[in-house]
Amino acid sequence: MPPVDRAAAPALLWGDAILFDLDGVLVDSRGTVERSWRAWAARRRLDAEAVVALLHGRRAVDVVRLIAPHLDADAEVQILLARELADADGVLAAPGAARLLAALPPSSWAIVTSGTRAIATARLRRAQLPIPDVLVSADDVAAGKPHPEGYLRAAARLGARPERCIVVEDAEAGVAAGRAANMTVIGVTACAATLERAGATVWVRSLAGLRAAAPAPGAGVALAIEEAR
């Protein structure tokens, strides 16, 4: 896996590519996501808190299948996605996201999201963040997080070895997916214990705690971890 140089100040982590989750990492979209799912839960007479507890980091179709197996998951997802696309209120770039992405070579990073491509690109535009050449969405995989398929696809498209990739995640399902892909995972969270259980190597409160650094010889990219938790 990409090494972490804890002797350096700040700590450095380097590898061939960085694979970012979208919601909760690059983009703050919690408001629109939870509004859409709570409205859907109320309409279907489901426990909204149970739905919200499941949804972060997972594909919508997987959440519906878990929480309401009696419903037509594909049809319900279309309702949910239409609502999320129509509600962009409060969607913003996460702290530090624009600065970090601007400092990375475009060929060195990708996004792996449990959302659809349409929602991902709409949120990136709303947040005024770049759309990468490699964006793996729920439309592109047979199995969503915590399965590693999405992260392995992104690594392959970047021409990077999985064990030399760095994943940046905020949800247990995403951390588990990165670890299952044999990648090093940085957790973005205010509660490190949750992601520690899932296997994150190091934690920061936001992307403001990371900056691009000069990579070691033979590496394509490096991150300085300035606010490790």
HELIX and SHEET records of a PDB file:
HELIX    1   1 ARG A   30  ARG A   43  1                                  14    
HELIX    2   2 ALA A   48  LEU A   55  1                                   8    
HELIX    3   3 ALA A   60  ILE A   67  1                                   8    
HELIX    4   4 ALA A   73  ALA A   86  1                                  14    
HELIX    5   5 ALA A   97  ALA A  103  1                                   7    
HELIX    6   6 PRO A  106  SER A  108  5                                   3    
HELIX    7   7 ARG A  117  ARG A  126  1                                  10    
HELIX    8   8 ALA A  138  ASP A  140  5                                   3    
HELIX    9   9 GLU A  149  LEU A  158  1                                  10    
HELIX   10  10 PRO A  162  ARG A  164  5                                   3    
HELIX   11  11 GLU A  172  ALA A  180  1                                   9    
HELIX   12  12 ALA A  192  ALA A  198  1                                   7    
HELIX   13  13 LEU A  207  GLY A  209  5                                   3    
SHEET    1   A 4 VAL A   4  ASP A   5  0                                        
SHEET    2   A 4 ALA A  11  GLY A  15 -1                                        
SHEET    3   A 4 VAL A 221  ILE A 225 -1                                        
SHEET    4   A 4 LEU A 210  ALA A 213 -1                                        
SHEET    1   B 6 LEU A 135  VAL A 136  0                                        
SHEET    2   B 6 TRP A 109  VAL A 112  1                                        
SHEET    3   B 6 ALA A  17  PHE A  20  1                                        
SHEET    4   B 6 CYS A 165  GLU A 169  1                                        
SHEET    5   B 6 THR A 184  VAL A 188  1                                        
SHEET    6   B 6 VAL A 202  VAL A 204  1                                        
SHEET    1   C 2 VAL A  27  ASP A  28  0                                        
SHEET    2   C 2 LEU A  92  ALA A  93 -1                                        
END                                                                             
